[in-house]
Amino acid sequence: MTIKEKQEEIVEEFSLFDEWMDKYEHIIELGKELPLIEEKYKTDENLIKGCQSRVWLHAELIDGNVIFTADSDAIITKGIIGLVIRVFSGHSPKEIAETELFFIDQIGLQEHLSPTRSNGLLSMLKQIKMYAVAFQAKQ
């Protein structure tokens, strides 16, 4: 599945909910389903700077694709990082670096986040793109 298709799938998934409280519940559920990052990757080096809560993001290049794992100590933030890595994980550094995200705006997430969570989301996206660029440079 392409990054675009994954984003479209998320937009469709969120269109099933009319109320934002239901969307938040769904984000929380997604956070609970997030595969846990290995404890050895919960280091200061993997902490995303700019997030109010603690968010760890680890990336590995496996067979030419970037595989992300993540965790957070805040349940909604954990769901948000889960959504983001669901879109990007398993794709090439080039695809990740060049992709424009549209699902965040289309599901209305950006406008329903507090300013600190919004800044955190931007930091997550920036870190993912930085990993992609770094892996691209190594290839």
N, C-alpha and C positions, 0 to 999 in steps of 0.2 A: 504494500500500500504506500502511495506517495505521501509526502508531507501535506500536500494540498488535500488529498483524499482524507487524511487523518483529521485535518482541520474541519473539513465539511462534515465528517462524522460527528465531531464534537458539537458543531453548530446544530445539527439535526437532533442530537441527544438533548441539548439544552432547550430546544424549541418545544419539547414535551412539557416543560414546566411554565406555568403562567406567572407564578409569584416568585419574587426573589428569595424569599425564605426557603422555598423548595429547591431553588438552584443552589443556595448555600448548603442545604442538607446533602445535595448530590455531591458537591465539592468535598464535603466532610467524608462522605462514603468513599469517594475516590482516594482520599488521603489514607483511609483505613486499608484500602486495597494495594497501596503503593508497596512494591517489594522493598524490604528493608535494606538499607545500605549496610555493608559490613562495618562492624565497629572500628576496624583498623582505619577506615576512611573518614571517621568522624574526628577530623583533626582541624586545627586552626587554619591550615593551608586550604582545606576544602570548604571552609565557612564562606558564605557569600557576604561580601561587605555591602552595607547599605540596607540590609534587612533588619527590621526591629527585632524580629524573632530570630532564633538560630536556625539557619538552613545550611545543610551540608550538601554539596554537589560533587560527585565523582564522575570522571569520564575516562573511558578506555577506548583505544582504537583496536577493533577486532575485525580482521578480514576486510579492512578498508572502510568499515563503518564505525561510527561513534556510538558507544553504549553508555547511557547515563544511568546512574543510581543516585538517589537523594533521600533526605529525611529532614524533618523539622520538628521543633519542640512545640509548635503551634498547629492545631488541627486544621484550620482553614488554610494556612500557609502550606501545610503538607499536601493538601488537596490541590492547591494552585501549582506547586512545583510538580506534582504528579501529572497534571494536565499538560504542562509544558514539556516534560520529558517524554510523555506519551507521543507527542507530535514529533519530536526531534530524534529520539533514540532509534538506532538501527539504520541511520542514514549516513551518507558520506559527508566528510567535512565540507566539501564544496557545496552540496545541497543545503546544508545547515547554514553556512555563511551567506548564501545567496537568497534564502527564503524570506519573504515578507509574511509576517503573521497577520492574519485577518480574523481568526476565530475569537480573539480577546474582545475586539470591538463588536463583532457580530453577536456574541452572546451577552454583551452589555457588562462584562466583568469590570472593565476599567472604571466605568462610571459608578459602580457599586462598591468600590474599594475605598477604604480610608486613605488619606494622603500617604501615611507611612507604609501601608500595604502596597499601594500603587508604586511607590519608590522601590520597595522590595521586589516587586514583579519586574520592574525595569532592570534592577540589578541582576536578577536571575537570568533574564534574556541576554543581558550584556555578557555575563559569565559564560553562557552556553555558546554565544557567538565567538568569544575569545578562545574557548577550547577548540572550536571548529577551525579557526584561523591558525592556531598553533599546530594542530594536527595536519592541516593542509600544507603548512610550511615544511613539515618533516617528511612529507610524501615525495 
